[in-house]
């Protein structure tokens, strides 16, 4: 499974979420970080929304609900399990 994190330089919320995602060890996913300042379409879509976390499944991006900045790594892992493993169980 691939997760995509839309972020921008200097965004502390983006950096915090990225750090937590990189610490998750109980789930198998690939994290791609996209800087919204590098493309006009990303910037237009997400300039007021970052950080935005999406999952890429079969070439389709699905936006996931934004976790609280206060969420712990273990809480974030449990939240992501619902989205990443839920489809595999079906």
Secondary structure, 3 states (H helix, E strand, C coil): CEEEEEECCCCHHHHHHHHHHHHCCCCCCEEEEEEHHHCHHHHHHHCCCCCEEEEEECCEEEECCCCCCCCCHHHHHHHHHHHHCHHHHC
